[in-house]
Amino acid sequence: APGVFQLASLLVELDSSDEASQILRADALYQMGRGEEAHRLLSLALSRNPHRAPVLARLALLQLKRGSVYDGNQLLKRVIRTGDTSCLLPILDIFQDEDRRLLQSHCRWRALAILQG
């Protein structure tokens, strides 16, 4: 993760508008246990393009990890509204096992609540 972070940082220096490099950098920070920094980078990327599903999905995980269930739900709803939920599967490969289980159980719980309602 540190090498990926350094590479992504160099790419961002070359082109600060390259969203893929910014996301890669945030993913590396997350892997290194620096979630708050990853959150700041993703929030900045989201401010530039508020409808990017990969950014929204990553922010949703970080919000759930913080215990901000309402904010996590809102971000997941925005991912669904974009129509690009295909970004969720590759992101699960990046998440640590504990966070993957958190997101899966949260989504399952919300789906059951919707079905029962």
Jmol script that loads the backbone (N, CA, C; Angstrom):
load data "model"
ATOM      1  N   ALA A   1       0.805  -1.210   0.000  1.00  0.00           N
ATOM      2  CA  ALA A   1       0.000   0.000   0.000  1.00  0.00           C
ATOM      3  C   ALA A   1       0.852   1.279   0.000  1.00  0.00           C
ATOM      4  N   PRO A   2       1.953   1.324   0.754  1.00  0.00           N
ATOM      5  CA  PRO A   2       2.750   2.555   0.709  1.00  0.00           C
ATOM      6  C   PRO A   2       3.299   2.858  -0.686  1.00  0.00           C
ATOM      7  N   GLY A   3       3.735   1.839  -1.419  1.00  0.00           N
ATOM      8  CA  GLY A   3       4.237   2.049  -2.782  1.00  0.00           C
ATOM      9  C   GLY A   3       3.145   2.534  -3.716  1.00  0.00           C
ATOM     10  N   VAL A   4       1.954   1.958  -3.567  1.00  0.00           N
ATOM     11  CA  VAL A   4       0.815   2.381  -4.389  1.00  0.00           C
ATOM     12  C   VAL A   4       0.472   3.833  -4.076  1.00  0.00           C
ATOM     13  N   PHE A   5       0.516   4.174  -2.793  1.00  0.00           N
ATOM     14  CA  PHE A   5       0.229   5.547  -2.388  1.00  0.00           C
ATOM     15  C   PHE A   5       1.226   6.513  -3.025  1.00  0.00           C
ATOM     16  N   GLN A   6       2.526   6.169  -2.989  1.00  0.00           N
ATOM     17  CA  GLN A   6       3.538   7.041  -3.574  1.00  0.00           C
ATOM     18  C   GLN A   6       3.339   7.194  -5.077  1.00  0.00           C
ATOM     19  N   LEU A   7       3.058   6.085  -5.755  1.00  0.00           N
ATOM     20  CA  LEU A   7       2.824   6.143  -7.199  1.00  0.00           C
ATOM     21  C   LEU A   7       1.602   7.007  -7.514  1.00  0.00           C
ATOM     22  N   ALA A   8       0.507   6.776  -6.807  1.00  0.00           N
ATOM     23  CA  ALA A   8      -0.715   7.555  -7.051  1.00  0.00           C
ATOM     24  C   ALA A   8      -0.484   9.028  -6.749  1.00  0.00           C
ATOM     25  N   SER A   9       0.292   9.323  -5.721  1.00  0.00           N
ATOM     26  CA  SER A   9       0.588  10.723  -5.387  1.00  0.00           C
ATOM     27  C   SER A   9       1.366  11.392  -6.520  1.00  0.00           C
ATOM     28  N   LEU A  10       2.320  10.663  -7.099  1.00  0.00           N
ATOM     29  CA  LEU A  10       3.063  11.212  -8.239  1.00  0.00           C
ATOM     30  C   LEU A  10       2.133  11.463  -9.422  1.00  0.00           C
ATOM     31  N   LEU A  11       1.227  10.536  -9.663  1.00  0.00           N
ATOM     32  CA  LEU A  11       0.281  10.707 -10.763  1.00  0.00           C
ATOM     33  C   LEU A  11      -0.623  11.909 -10.539  1.00  0.00           C
ATOM     34  N   VAL A  12      -1.045  12.123  -9.292  1.00  0.00           N
ATOM     35  CA  VAL A  12      -1.881  13.282  -8.971  1.00  0.00           C
ATOM     36  C   VAL A  12      -1.086  14.571  -9.165  1.00  0.00           C
ATOM     37  N   GLU A  13       0.204  14.546  -8.821  1.00  0.00           N
ATOM     38  CA  GLU A  13       1.039  15.734  -9.049  1.00  0.00           C
ATOM     39  C   GLU A  13       1.123  16.073 -10.534  1.00  0.00           C
ATOM     40  N   LEU A  14       1.183  15.047 -11.371  1.00  0.00           N
ATOM     41  CA  LEU A  14       1.254  15.270 -12.812  1.00  0.00           C
ATOM     42  C   LEU A  14      -0.052  15.800 -13.367  1.00  0.00           C
ATOM     43  N   ASP A  15      -1.168  15.293 -12.835  1.00  0.00           N
ATOM     44  CA  ASP A  15      -2.490  15.721 -13.317  1.00  0.00           C
ATOM     45  C   ASP A  15      -3.454  15.700 -12.139  1.00  0.00           C
ATOM     46  N   SER A  16      -3.659  16.848 -11.524  1.00  0.00           N
ATOM     47  CA  SER A  16      -4.497  16.931 -10.324  1.00  0.00           C
ATOM     48  C   SER A  16      -5.969  16.647 -10.611  1.00  0.00           C
ATOM     49  N   SER A  17      -6.362  16.667 -11.872  1.00  0.00           N
ATOM     50  CA  SER A  17      -7.763  16.393 -12.202  1.00  0.00           C
ATOM     51  C   SER A  17      -8.016  14.909 -12.484  1.00  0.00           C
ATOM     52  N   ASP A  18      -6.969  14.082 -12.426  1.00  0.00           N
ATOM     53  CA  ASP A  18      -7.115  12.647 -12.695  1.00  0.00           C
ATOM     54  C   ASP A  18      -7.792  11.961 -11.517  1.00  0.00           C
ATOM     55  N   GLU A  19      -9.075  11.701 -11.679  1.00  0.00           N
ATOM     56  CA  GLU A  19      -9.867  11.132 -10.594  1.00  0.00           C
ATOM     57  C   GLU A  19      -9.444   9.706 -10.249  1.00  0.00           C
ATOM     58  N   ALA A  20      -9.043   8.924 -11.231  1.00  0.00           N
ATOM     59  CA  ALA A  20      -8.628   7.545 -10.967  1.00  0.00           C
ATOM     60  C   ALA A  20      -7.413   7.509 -10.032  1.00  0.00           C
ATOM     61  N   SER A  21      -6.481   8.417 -10.229  1.00  0.00           N
ATOM     62  CA  SER A  21      -5.298   8.480  -9.356  1.00  0.00           C
ATOM     63  C   SER A  21      -5.690   8.909  -7.947  1.00  0.00           C
ATOM     64  N   GLN A  22      -6.638   9.819  -7.854  1.00  0.00           N
ATOM     65  CA  GLN A  22      -7.098  10.261  -6.538  1.00  0.00           C
ATOM     66  C   GLN A  22      -7.781   9.110  -5.791  1.00  0.00           C
ATOM     67  N   ILE A  23      -8.583   8.336  -6.512  1.00  0.00           N
ATOM     68  CA  ILE A  23      -9.255   7.193  -5.891  1.00  0.00           C
ATOM     69  C   ILE A  23      -8.222   6.145  -5.472  1.00  0.00           C
ATOM     70  N   LEU A  24      -7.244   5.891  -6.326  1.00  0.00           N
ATOM     71  CA  LEU A  24      -6.183   4.939  -6.004  1.00  0.00           C
ATOM     72  C   LEU A  24      -5.426   5.385  -4.753  1.00  0.00           C
ATOM     73  N   ARG A  25      -5.167   6.665  -4.676  1.00  0.00           N
ATOM     74  CA  ARG A  25      -4.483   7.213  -3.498  1.00  0.00           C
ATOM     75  C   ARG A  25      -5.319   7.036  -2.236  1.00  0.00           C
ATOM     76  N   ALA A  26      -6.616   7.287  -2.329  1.00  0.00           N
ATOM     77  CA  ALA A  26      -7.506   7.103  -1.182  1.00  0.00           C
ATOM     78  C   ALA A  26      -7.572   5.627  -0.779  1.00  0.00           C
ATOM     79  N   ASP A  27      -7.622   4.728  -1.764  1.00  0.00           N
ATOM     80  CA  ASP A  27      -7.637   3.293  -1.459  1.00  0.00           C
ATOM     81  C   ASP A  27      -6.365   2.873  -0.727  1.00  0.00           C
ATOM     82  N   ALA A  28      -5.220   3.407  -1.149  1.00  0.00           N
ATOM     83  CA  ALA A  28      -3.948   3.078  -0.495  1.00  0.00           C
ATOM     84  C   ALA A  28      -3.939   3.602   0.944  1.00  0.00           C
ATOM     85  N   LEU A  29      -4.443   4.810   1.137  1.00  0.00           N
ATOM     86  CA  LEU A  29      -4.524   5.358   2.497  1.00  0.00           C
ATOM     87  C   LEU A  29      -5.411   4.479   3.380  1.00  0.00           C
ATOM     88  N   TYR A  30      -6.531   4.049   2.841  1.00  0.00           N
ATOM     89  CA  TYR A  30      -7.434   3.162   3.577  1.00  0.00           C
ATOM     90  C   TYR A  30      -6.705   1.876   3.975  1.00  0.00           C
ATOM     91  N   GLN A  31      -5.973   1.283   3.038  1.00  0.00           N
ATOM     92  CA  GLN A  31      -5.244   0.045   3.307  1.00  0.00           C
ATOM     93  C   GLN A  31      -4.159   0.247   4.374  1.00  0.00           C
ATOM     94  N   MET A  32      -3.626   1.447   4.453  1.00  0.00           N
ATOM     95  CA  MET A  32      -2.593   1.741   5.442  1.00  0.00           C
ATOM     96  C   MET A  32      -3.192   2.146   6.785  1.00  0.00           C
ATOM     97  N   GLY A  33      -4.530   2.098   6.900  1.00  0.00           N
ATOM     98  CA  GLY A  33      -5.187   2.442   8.155  1.00  0.00           C
ATOM     99  C   GLY A  33      -5.346   3.935   8.386  1.00  0.00           C
ATOM    100  N   ARG A  34      -5.284   4.711   7.328  1.00  0.00           N
ATOM    101  CA  ARG A  34      -5.406   6.159   7.428  1.00  0.00           C
ATOM    102  C   ARG A  34      -6.743   6.605   6.816  1.00  0.00           C
ATOM    103  N   GLY A  35      -7.822   6.111   7.437  1.00  0.00           N
ATOM    104  CA  GLY A  35      -9.168   6.331   6.928  1.00  0.00           C
ATOM    105  C   GLY A  35      -9.603   7.777   6.877  1.00  0.00           C
ATOM    106  N   GLU A  36      -9.182   8.573   7.857  1.00  0.00           N
ATOM    107  CA  GLU A  36      -9.585   9.980   7.872  1.00  0.00           C
ATOM    108  C   GLU A  36      -8.999  10.734   6.675  1.00  0.00           C
ATOM    109  N   GLU A  37      -7.744  10.435   6.351  1.00  0.00           N
ATOM    110  CA  GLU A  37      -7.124  11.073   5.187  1.00  0.00           C
ATOM    111  C   GLU A  37      -7.796  10.613   3.901  1.00  0.00           C
ATOM    112  N   ALA A  38      -8.127   9.329   3.839  1.00  0.00           N
ATOM    113  CA  ALA A  38      -8.836   8.803   2.670  1.00  0.00           C
ATOM    114  C   ALA A  38     -10.184   9.498   2.531  1.00  0.00           C
ATOM    115  N   HIS A  39     -10.858   9.696   3.653  1.00  0.00           N
ATOM    116  CA  HIS A  39     -12.160  10.368   3.648  1.00  0.00           C
ATOM    117  C   HIS A  39     -12.038  11.778   3.099  1.00  0.00           C
ATOM    118  N   ARG A  40     -11.007  12.511   3.522  1.00  0.00           N
ATOM    119  CA  ARG A  40     -10.810  13.885   3.030  1.00  0.00           C
ATOM    120  C   ARG A  40     -10.570  13.896   1.524  1.00  0.00           C
ATOM    121  N   LEU A  41      -9.734  12.986   1.041  1.00  0.00           N
ATOM    122  CA  LEU A  41      -9.468  12.930  -0.407  1.00  0.00           C
ATOM    123  C   LEU A  41     -10.728  12.616  -1.195  1.00  0.00           C
ATOM    124  N   LEU A  42     -11.498  11.647  -0.698  1.00  0.00           N
ATOM    125  CA  LEU A  42     -12.726  11.267  -1.400  1.00  0.00           C
ATOM    126  C   LEU A  42     -13.763  12.380  -1.360  1.00  0.00           C
ATOM    127  N   SER A  43     -13.845  13.084  -0.241  1.00  0.00           N
ATOM    128  CA  SER A  43     -14.782  14.216  -0.149  1.00  0.00           C
ATOM    129  C   SER A  43     -14.410  15.303  -1.149  1.00  0.00           C
ATOM    130  N   LEU A  44     -13.121  15.541  -1.304  1.00  0.00           N
ATOM    131  CA  LEU A  44     -12.659  16.519  -2.287  1.00  0.00           C
ATOM    132  C   LEU A  44     -13.015  16.060  -3.699  1.00  0.00           C
ATOM    133  N   ALA A  45     -12.790  14.789  -4.002  1.00  0.00           N
ATOM    134  CA  ALA A  45     -13.133  14.248  -5.327  1.00  0.00           C
ATOM    135  C   ALA A  45     -14.638  14.351  -5.570  1.00  0.00           C
ATOM    136  N   LEU A  46     -15.424  14.116  -4.523  1.00  0.00           N
ATOM    137  CA  LEU A  46     -16.879  14.181  -4.649  1.00  0.00           C
ATOM    138  C   LEU A  46     -17.348  15.614  -4.894  1.00  0.00           C
ATOM    139  N   SER A  47     -16.652  16.570  -4.312  1.00  0.00           N
ATOM    140  CA  SER A  47     -17.052  17.971  -4.518  1.00  0.00           C
ATOM    141  C   SER A  47     -16.850  18.386  -5.975  1.00  0.00           C
ATOM    142  N   ARG A  48     -15.906  17.746  -6.652  1.00  0.00           N
ATOM    143  CA  ARG A  48     -15.666  18.049  -8.069  1.00  0.00           C
ATOM    144  C   ARG A  48     -16.687  17.376  -8.970  1.00  0.00           C
ATOM    145  N   ASN A  49     -17.137  16.179  -8.578  1.00  0.00           N
ATOM    146  CA  ASN A  49     -18.102  15.429  -9.380  1.00  0.00           C
ATOM    147  C   ASN A  49     -19.028  14.671  -8.426  1.00  0.00           C
ATOM    148  N   PRO A  50     -20.177  15.255  -8.065  1.00  0.00           N
ATOM    149  CA  PRO A  50     -21.033  14.679  -7.020  1.00  0.00           C
ATOM    150  C   PRO A  50     -21.779  13.402  -7.412  1.00  0.00           C
ATOM    151  N   HIS A  51     -21.617  12.925  -8.624  1.00  0.00           N
ATOM    152  CA  HIS A  51     -22.371  11.750  -9.059  1.00  0.00           C
ATOM    153  C   HIS A  51     -21.475  10.564  -9.396  1.00  0.00           C
ATOM    154  N   ARG A  52     -20.271  10.512  -8.863  1.00  0.00           N
ATOM    155  CA  ARG A  52     -19.342   9.419  -9.146  1.00  0.00           C
ATOM    156  C   ARG A  52     -19.592   8.275  -8.172  1.00  0.00           C
ATOM    157  N   ALA A  53     -20.182   7.212  -8.666  1.00  0.00           N
ATOM    158  CA  ALA A  53     -20.553   6.068  -7.831  1.00  0.00           C
ATOM    159  C   ALA A  53     -19.360   5.453  -7.098  1.00  0.00           C
ATOM    160  N   PRO A  54     -18.187   5.272  -7.732  1.00  0.00           N
ATOM    161  CA  PRO A  54     -17.067   4.682  -6.987  1.00  0.00           C
ATOM    162  C   PRO A  54     -16.647   5.518  -5.770  1.00  0.00           C
ATOM    163  N   VAL A  55     -16.698   6.831  -5.900  1.00  0.00           N
ATOM    164  CA  VAL A  55     -16.351   7.712  -4.784  1.00  0.00           C
ATOM    165  C   VAL A  55     -17.436   7.635  -3.713  1.00  0.00           C
ATOM    166  N   LEU A  56     -18.692   7.682  -4.125  1.00  0.00           N
ATOM    167  CA  LEU A  56     -19.809   7.595  -3.183  1.00  0.00           C
ATOM    168  C   LEU A  56     -19.765   6.296  -2.382  1.00  0.00           C
ATOM    169  N   ALA A  57     -19.498   5.187  -3.054  1.00  0.00           N
ATOM    170  CA  ALA A  57     -19.470   3.883  -2.389  1.00  0.00           C
ATOM    171  C   ALA A  57     -18.340   3.817  -1.363  1.00  0.00           C
ATOM    172  N   ARG A  58     -17.179   4.339  -1.709  1.00  0.00           N
ATOM    173  CA  ARG A  58     -16.063   4.335  -0.760  1.00  0.00           C
ATOM    174  C   ARG A  58     -16.378   5.220   0.446  1.00  0.00           C
ATOM    175  N   LEU A  59     -16.962   6.375   0.195  1.00  0.00           N
ATOM    176  CA  LEU A  59     -17.344   7.254   1.299  1.00  0.00           C
ATOM    177  C   LEU A  59     -18.401   6.611   2.185  1.00  0.00           C
ATOM    178  N   ALA A  60     -19.320   5.859   1.577  1.00  0.00           N
ATOM    179  CA  ALA A  60     -20.352   5.169   2.364  1.00  0.00           C
ATOM    180  C   ALA A  60     -19.702   4.203   3.347  1.00  0.00           C
ATOM    181  N   LEU A  61     -18.731   3.439   2.880  1.00  0.00           N
ATOM    182  CA  LEU A  61     -18.034   2.502   3.771  1.00  0.00           C
ATOM    183  C   LEU A  61     -17.352   3.253   4.911  1.00  0.00           C
ATOM    184  N   LEU A  62     -16.664   4.323   4.581  1.00  0.00           N
ATOM    185  CA  LEU A  62     -15.956   5.067   5.621  1.00  0.00           C
ATOM    186  C   LEU A  62     -16.927   5.669   6.635  1.00  0.00           C
ATOM    187  N   GLN A  63     -18.096   6.094   6.175  1.00  0.00           N
ATOM    188  CA  GLN A  63     -19.104   6.631   7.094  1.00  0.00           C
ATOM    189  C   GLN A  63     -19.640   5.518   8.003  1.00  0.00           C
ATOM    190  N   LEU A  64     -19.913   4.348   7.431  1.00  0.00           N
ATOM    191  CA  LEU A  64     -20.387   3.229   8.246  1.00  0.00           C
ATOM    192  C   LEU A  64     -19.326   2.826   9.265  1.00  0.00           C
ATOM    193  N   LYS A  65     -18.083   2.834   8.841  1.00  0.00           N
ATOM    194  CA  LYS A  65     -16.975   2.480   9.728  1.00  0.00           C
ATOM    195  C   LYS A  65     -16.874   3.472  10.885  1.00  0.00           C
ATOM    196  N   ARG A  66     -17.187   4.738  10.628  1.00  0.00           N
ATOM    197  CA  ARG A  66     -17.182   5.776  11.666  1.00  0.00           C
ATOM    198  C   ARG A  66     -18.380   5.643  12.607  1.00  0.00           C
ATOM    199  N   GLY A  67     -19.378   4.867  12.190  1.00  0.00           N
ATOM    200  CA  GLY A  67     -20.596   4.750  12.976  1.00  0.00           C
ATOM    201  C   GLY A  67     -21.689   5.701  12.523  1.00  0.00           C
ATOM    202  N   SER A  68     -21.475   6.385  11.422  1.00  0.00           N
ATOM    203  CA  SER A  68     -22.453   7.330  10.879  1.00  0.00           C
ATOM    204  C   SER A  68     -23.389   6.579   9.927  1.00  0.00           C
ATOM    205  N   VAL A  69     -24.327   5.843  10.508  1.00  0.00           N
ATOM    206  CA  VAL A  69     -25.216   4.993   9.714  1.00  0.00           C
ATOM    207  C   VAL A  69     -26.090   5.828   8.785  1.00  0.00           C
ATOM    208  N   TYR A  70     -26.628   6.934   9.278  1.00  0.00           N
ATOM    209  CA  TYR A  70     -27.497   7.767   8.447  1.00  0.00           C
ATOM    210  C   TYR A  70     -26.739   8.274   7.220  1.00  0.00           C
ATOM    211  N   ASP A  71     -25.551   8.822   7.444  1.00  0.00           N
ATOM    212  CA  ASP A  71     -24.760   9.343   6.324  1.00  0.00           C
ATOM    213  C   ASP A  71     -24.372   8.230   5.357  1.00  0.00           C
ATOM    214  N   GLY A  72     -24.014   7.060   5.893  1.00  0.00           N
ATOM    215  CA  GLY A  72     -23.694   5.911   5.043  1.00  0.00           C
ATOM    216  C   GLY A  72     -24.876   5.512   4.183  1.00  0.00           C
ATOM    217  N   ASN A  73     -26.071   5.493   4.783  1.00  0.00           N
ATOM    218  CA  ASN A  73     -27.289   5.161   4.029  1.00  0.00           C
ATOM    219  C   ASN A  73     -27.539   6.168   2.914  1.00  0.00           C
ATOM    220  N   GLN A  74     -27.366   7.438   3.223  1.00  0.00           N
ATOM    221  CA  GLN A  74     -27.606   8.470   2.219  1.00  0.00           C
ATOM    222  C   GLN A  74     -26.651   8.308   1.037  1.00  0.00           C
ATOM    223  N   LEU A  75     -25.407   8.007   1.326  1.00  0.00           N
ATOM    224  CA  LEU A  75     -24.428   7.813   0.258  1.00  0.00           C
ATOM    225  C   LEU A  75     -24.744   6.576  -0.566  1.00  0.00           C
ATOM    226  N   LEU A  76     -25.166   5.486   0.092  1.00  0.00           N
ATOM    227  CA  LEU A  76     -25.548   4.283  -0.653  1.00  0.00           C
ATOM    228  C   LEU A  76     -26.764   4.550  -1.536  1.00  0.00           C
ATOM    229  N   LYS A  77     -27.707   5.347  -1.045  1.00  0.00           N
ATOM    230  CA  LYS A  77     -28.860   5.712  -1.871  1.00  0.00           C
ATOM    231  C   LYS A  77     -28.417   6.486  -3.109  1.00  0.00           C
ATOM    232  N   ARG A  78     -27.451   7.362  -2.931  1.00  0.00           N
ATOM    233  CA  ARG A  78     -26.944   8.129  -4.074  1.00  0.00           C
ATOM    234  C   ARG A  78     -26.255   7.216  -5.083  1.00  0.00           C
ATOM    235  N   VAL A  79     -25.548   6.195  -4.583  1.00  0.00           N
ATOM    236  CA  VAL A  79     -24.918   5.223  -5.495  1.00  0.00           C
ATOM    237  C   VAL A  79     -25.995   4.545  -6.326  1.00  0.00           C
ATOM    238  N   ILE A  80     -27.058   4.121  -5.684  1.00  0.00           N
ATOM    239  CA  ILE A  80     -28.147   3.429  -6.378  1.00  0.00           C
ATOM    240  C   ILE A  80     -28.798   4.349  -7.395  1.00  0.00           C
ATOM    241  N   ARG A  81     -29.001   5.622  -7.027  1.00  0.00           N
ATOM    242  CA  ARG A  81     -29.619   6.577  -7.950  1.00  0.00           C
ATOM    243  C   ARG A  81     -28.766   6.847  -9.181  1.00  0.00           C
ATOM    244  N   THR A  82     -27.449   6.689  -9.068  1.00  0.00           N
ATOM    245  CA  THR A  82     -26.604   6.911 -10.242  1.00  0.00           C
ATOM    246  C   THR A  82     -26.818   5.819 -11.277  1.00  0.00           C
ATOM    247  N   GLY A  83     -27.298   4.657 -10.821  1.00  0.00           N
ATOM    248  CA  GLY A  83     -27.501   3.534 -11.729  1.00  0.00           C
ATOM    249  C   GLY A  83     -26.236   2.738 -11.979  1.00  0.00           C
ATOM    250  N   ASP A  84     -25.154   3.091 -11.304  1.00  0.00           N
ATOM    251  CA  ASP A  84     -23.869   2.415 -11.504  1.00  0.00           C
ATOM    252  C   ASP A  84     -23.476   1.646 -10.248  1.00  0.00           C
ATOM    253  N   THR A  85     -24.226   0.610  -9.942  1.00  0.00           N
ATOM    254  CA  THR A  85     -23.899  -0.201  -8.770  1.00  0.00           C
ATOM    255  C   THR A  85     -22.822  -1.234  -9.077  1.00  0.00           C
ATOM    256  N   SER A  86     -22.400  -1.315 -10.335  1.00  0.00           N
ATOM    257  CA  SER A  86     -21.343  -2.260 -10.698  1.00  0.00           C
ATOM    258  C   SER A  86     -20.028  -1.929  -9.996  1.00  0.00           C
ATOM    259  N   CYS A  87     -19.897  -0.718  -9.490  1.00  0.00           N
ATOM    260  CA  CYS A  87     -18.664  -0.325  -8.805  1.00  0.00           C
ATOM    261  C   CYS A  87     -18.532  -0.990  -7.446  1.00  0.00           C
ATOM    262  N   LEU A  88     -19.625  -1.515  -6.901  1.00  0.00           N
ATOM    263  CA  LEU A  88     -19.576  -2.090  -5.562  1.00  0.00           C
ATOM    264  C   LEU A  88     -18.757  -3.376  -5.499  1.00  0.00           C
ATOM    265  N   LEU A  89     -18.869  -4.219  -6.491  1.00  0.00           N
ATOM    266  CA  LEU A  89     -18.158  -5.497  -6.455  1.00  0.00           C
ATOM    267  C   LEU A  89     -16.640  -5.328  -6.454  1.00  0.00           C
ATOM    268  N   PRO A  90     -16.055  -4.530  -7.350  1.00  0.00           N
ATOM    269  CA  PRO A  90     -14.597  -4.352  -7.286  1.00  0.00           C
ATOM    270  C   PRO A  90     -14.131  -3.680  -5.998  1.00  0.00           C
ATOM    271  N   ILE A  91     -14.949  -2.805  -5.448  1.00  0.00           N
ATOM    272  CA  ILE A  91     -14.571  -2.117  -4.214  1.00  0.00           C
ATOM    273  C   ILE A  91     -14.486  -3.103  -3.061  1.00  0.00           C
ATOM    274  N   LEU A  92     -15.336  -4.130  -3.074  1.00  0.00           N
ATOM    275  CA  LEU A  92     -15.294  -5.119  -2.004  1.00  0.00           C
ATOM    276  C   LEU A  92     -13.940  -5.821  -1.937  1.00  0.00           C
ATOM    277  N   ASP A  93     -13.237  -5.912  -3.061  1.00  0.00           N
ATOM    278  CA  ASP A  93     -11.901  -6.511  -3.059  1.00  0.00           C
ATOM    279  C   ASP A  93     -10.896  -5.651  -2.302  1.00  0.00           C
ATOM    280  N   ILE A  94     -11.151  -4.365  -2.247  1.00  0.00           N
ATOM    281  CA  ILE A  94     -10.244  -3.430  -1.582  1.00  0.00           C
ATOM    282  C   ILE A  94     -10.485  -3.423  -0.074  1.00  0.00           C
ATOM    283  N   PHE A  95     -11.748  -3.579   0.324  1.00  0.00           N
ATOM    284  CA  PHE A  95     -12.100  -3.491   1.734  1.00  0.00           C
ATOM    285  C   PHE A  95     -11.453  -4.603   2.543  1.00  0.00           C
ATOM    286  N   GLN A  96     -11.119  -4.287   3.767  1.00  0.00           N
ATOM    287  CA  GLN A  96     -10.627  -5.296   4.692  1.00  0.00           C
ATOM    288  C   GLN A  96     -11.804  -6.173   5.097  1.00  0.00           C
ATOM    289  N   ASP A  97     -11.524  -7.414   5.501  1.00  0.00           N
ATOM    290  CA  ASP A  97     -12.582  -8.380   5.818  1.00  0.00           C
ATOM    291  C   ASP A  97     -13.600  -7.824   6.814  1.00  0.00           C
ATOM    292  N   GLU A  98     -13.115  -7.185   7.853  1.00  0.00           N
ATOM    293  CA  GLU A  98     -14.003  -6.639   8.882  1.00  0.00           C
ATOM    294  C   GLU A  98     -14.972  -5.612   8.291  1.00  0.00           C
ATOM    295  N   ASP A  99     -14.448  -4.738   7.422  1.00  0.00           N
ATOM    296  CA  ASP A  99     -15.278  -3.695   6.815  1.00  0.00           C
ATOM    297  C   ASP A  99     -16.213  -4.270   5.760  1.00  0.00           C
ATOM    298  N   ARG A 100     -15.751  -5.290   5.063  1.00  0.00           N
ATOM    299  CA  ARG A 100     -16.606  -5.961   4.080  1.00  0.00           C
ATOM    300  C   ARG A 100     -17.816  -6.577   4.780  1.00  0.00           C
ATOM    301  N   ARG A 101     -17.577  -7.240   5.902  1.00  0.00           N
ATOM    302  CA  ARG A 101     -18.693  -7.835   6.664  1.00  0.00           C
ATOM    303  C   ARG A 101     -19.628  -6.749   7.188  1.00  0.00           C
ATOM    304  N   LEU A 102     -19.066  -5.624   7.633  1.00  0.00           N
ATOM    305  CA  LEU A 102     -19.882  -4.511   8.115  1.00  0.00           C
ATOM    306  C   LEU A 102     -20.815  -4.010   7.024  1.00  0.00           C
ATOM    307  N   LEU A 103     -20.270  -3.779   5.836  1.00  0.00           N
ATOM    308  CA  LEU A 103     -21.079  -3.284   4.724  1.00  0.00           C
ATOM    309  C   LEU A 103     -22.114  -4.312   4.292  1.00  0.00           C
ATOM    310  N   GLN A 104     -21.729  -5.575   4.199  1.00  0.00           N
ATOM    311  CA  GLN A 104     -22.669  -6.615   3.772  1.00  0.00           C
ATOM    312  C   GLN A 104     -23.798  -6.784   4.778  1.00  0.00           C
ATOM    313  N   SER A 105     -23.478  -6.793   6.073  1.00  0.00           N
ATOM    314  CA  SER A 105     -24.541  -6.956   7.070  1.00  0.00           C
ATOM    315  C   SER A 105     -25.440  -5.731   7.103  1.00  0.00           C
ATOM    316  N   HIS A 106     -24.855  -4.552   6.912  1.00  0.00           N
ATOM    317  CA  HIS A 106     -25.664  -3.331   6.887  1.00  0.00           C
ATOM    318  C   HIS A 106     -26.631  -3.349   5.701  1.00  0.00           C
ATOM    319  N   CYS A 107     -26.115  -3.699   4.526  1.00  0.00           N
ATOM    320  CA  CYS A 107     -26.970  -3.740   3.335  1.00  0.00           C
ATOM    321  C   CYS A 107     -28.060  -4.802   3.488  1.00  0.00           C
ATOM    322  N   ARG A 108     -27.701  -5.946   4.046  1.00  0.00           N
ATOM    323  CA  ARG A 108     -28.684  -7.009   4.256  1.00  0.00           C
ATOM    324  C   ARG A 108     -29.776  -6.536   5.223  1.00  0.00           C
ATOM    325  N   TRP A 109     -29.357  -5.897   6.322  1.00  0.00           N
ATOM    326  CA  TRP A 109     -30.307  -5.403   7.309  1.00  0.00           C
ATOM    327  C   TRP A 109     -31.245  -4.372   6.686  1.00  0.00           C
ATOM    328  N   ARG A 110     -30.707  -3.455   5.885  1.00  0.00           N
ATOM    329  CA  ARG A 110     -31.533  -2.433   5.236  1.00  0.00           C
ATOM    330  C   ARG A 110     -32.494  -3.063   4.231  1.00  0.00           C
ATOM    331  N   ALA A 111     -32.013  -4.065   3.472  1.00  0.00           N
ATOM    332  CA  ALA A 111     -32.871  -4.726   2.493  1.00  0.00           C
ATOM    333  C   ALA A 111     -34.032  -5.422   3.202  1.00  0.00           C
ATOM    334  N   LEU A 112     -33.763  -6.097   4.296  1.00  0.00           N
ATOM    335  CA  LEU A 112     -34.830  -6.758   5.058  1.00  0.00           C
ATOM    336  C   LEU A 112     -35.838  -5.743   5.593  1.00  0.00           C
ATOM    337  N   ALA A 113     -35.362  -4.620   6.083  1.00  0.00           N
ATOM    338  CA  ALA A 113     -36.256  -3.572   6.589  1.00  0.00           C
ATOM    339  C   ALA A 113     -37.149  -3.039   5.489  1.00  0.00           C
ATOM    340  N   ILE A 114     -36.585  -2.869   4.293  1.00  0.00           N
ATOM    341  CA  ILE A 114     -37.383  -2.384   3.162  1.00  0.00           C
ATOM    342  C   ILE A 114     -38.435  -3.424   2.762  1.00  0.00           C
ATOM    343  N   LEU A 115     -38.041  -4.684   2.709  1.00  0.00           N
ATOM    344  CA  LEU A 115     -38.992  -5.746   2.332  1.00  0.00           C
ATOM    345  C   LEU A 115     -40.108  -5.891   3.354  1.00  0.00           C
ATOM    346  N   GLN A 116     -39.771  -5.770   4.627  1.00  0.00           N
ATOM    347  CA  GLN A 116     -40.789  -5.893   5.668  1.00  0.00           C
ATOM    348  C   GLN A 116     -41.727  -4.700   5.687  1.00  0.00           C
ATOM    349  N   GLY A 117     -41.215  -3.535   5.248  1.00  0.00           N
ATOM    350  CA  GLY A 117     -42.025  -2.316   5.225  1.00  0.00           C
ATOM    351  C   GLY A 117     -42.908  -2.311   4.011  1.00  0.00           C
TER     352      GLY A 117
END
end "model"
wireframe off; spacefill off
backbone 0.3
color backbone group
